[in-house]
Amino acid sequence: MYKIITSDLDETLLRTDGTISQANIDAIAAASAKGVKFVPNTGRSFLTVQNLLKQLDLYQKPGEYVVSYNGGVVVENQDNQVIVSNQMPFAEAKKAFEIMTQFDVDIHVYTLDHLYIYRPRADDMAYLKTRGVTFDEMTGSFDQFENDRIMKVIVMNPDLGVRQNVFQAITAAFDEINCTYSSGIYMEVNHAGVDKGTAILDLGRKLGVGADEIMAIGDNANDLGMLTKVGMPVSVANGIDEVKRVAKFVTPHDYESGVADAIQEFIL
């Protein structure tokens, strides 16, 4: 029996407009009733998923959790208490940011509880609006973040070639760094060794749950870190080929009810 289900949000649990189907809500409720923990696992801030937690009856619940910033932090839902923190060292984040500024991208700087965007693009703003994400436009030097907890730094451009150029420049500049693609528009940078899988295993250890007792559900490259580390990796039907290759189960449906498919297959 799996004790934890951890799922990516955008294009896995959530539709392209950021909403969740009733089928997925009902399946998660049924799994929770059997004592299985449902842990959202997202690249976004935990602050942007509070309305979703209300829909899933997990809002402000003790003993329930969210993995955020691609594993940069794990919070307990009650009072958003930080359980695990895997932040970026300031010098590393600053170096990555300065490389990113050389490309035609906007840049997101995520601190523990805030998002700043440098050179915000209209298409990015439209996408973030569908996710209920708020931000401040970044002005001034990166040094303003020296005393903040920086979770990750990412770039946005819908042109894959541009994102690949940034990826190559970042990986060439560091001995170790974690770069991943997400949502078909972003390239994300976390501290070396930090990903969605590291964080869910950290949480599992705190709860006495082993990797073989965790099911992970995803669709994109930044989900590979968790899919390759858990006992039951699942791809929704709309997952990219690389995700489907590592999955032990591919759901019959996409984000409309793929999470429900997996829960029905392995939990209910």
Stockholm file with secondary structure:
# STOCKHOLM 1.0

chainA/1-268         MYKIITSDLDETLLRTDGTISQANIDAIAAASAKGVKFVPNTGRSFLTVQNLLKQLDLYQKPGEYVVSYNGGVVVENQDNQVIVSNQMPFAEAKKAFEIMTQFDVDIHVYTLDHLYIYRPRADDMAYLKTRGVTFDEMTGSFDQFENDRIMKVIVMNPDLGVRQNVFQAITAAFDEINCTYSSGIYMEVNHAGVDKGTAILDLGRKLGVGADEIMAIGDNANDLGMLTKVGMPVSVANGIDEVKRVAKFVTPHDYESGVADAIQEFIL
#=GR chainA/1-268 SS CCSEEEECCBTTTBCTTSCCCHHHHHHHHHHHHTTCEEEEBCSSCGGGGHHHHHHTTCTTCTTCEEEEGGGTEEEETGGGEEEEECCBCHHHHHHHHHHHTTSSCEEEEEETTEEEEESCCHHHHHHHHHTTCCCEECCSCGGGGTTSCEEEEEEECSCHHHHHHHHHHHHHHCSSCEEEEETTTEEEEECTTCSHHHHHHHHHHHHTCCGGGEEEEECSGGGHHHHTTSSEEEECTTCCHHHHHHCSEECSSCTTTHHHHHHHHHTC
#=GC SS_cons         CCSEEEECCBTTTBCTTSCCCHHHHHHHHHHHHTTCEEEEBCSSCGGGGHHHHHHTTCTTCTTCEEEEGGGTEEEETGGGEEEEECCBCHHHHHHHHHHHTTSSCEEEEEETTEEEEESCCHHHHHHHHHTTCCCEECCSCGGGGTTSCEEEEEEECSCHHHHHHHHHHHHHHCSSCEEEEETTTEEEEECTTCSHHHHHHHHHHHHTCCGGGEEEEECSGGGHHHHTTSSEEEECTTCCHHHHHHCSEECSSCTTTHHHHHHHHHTC
//
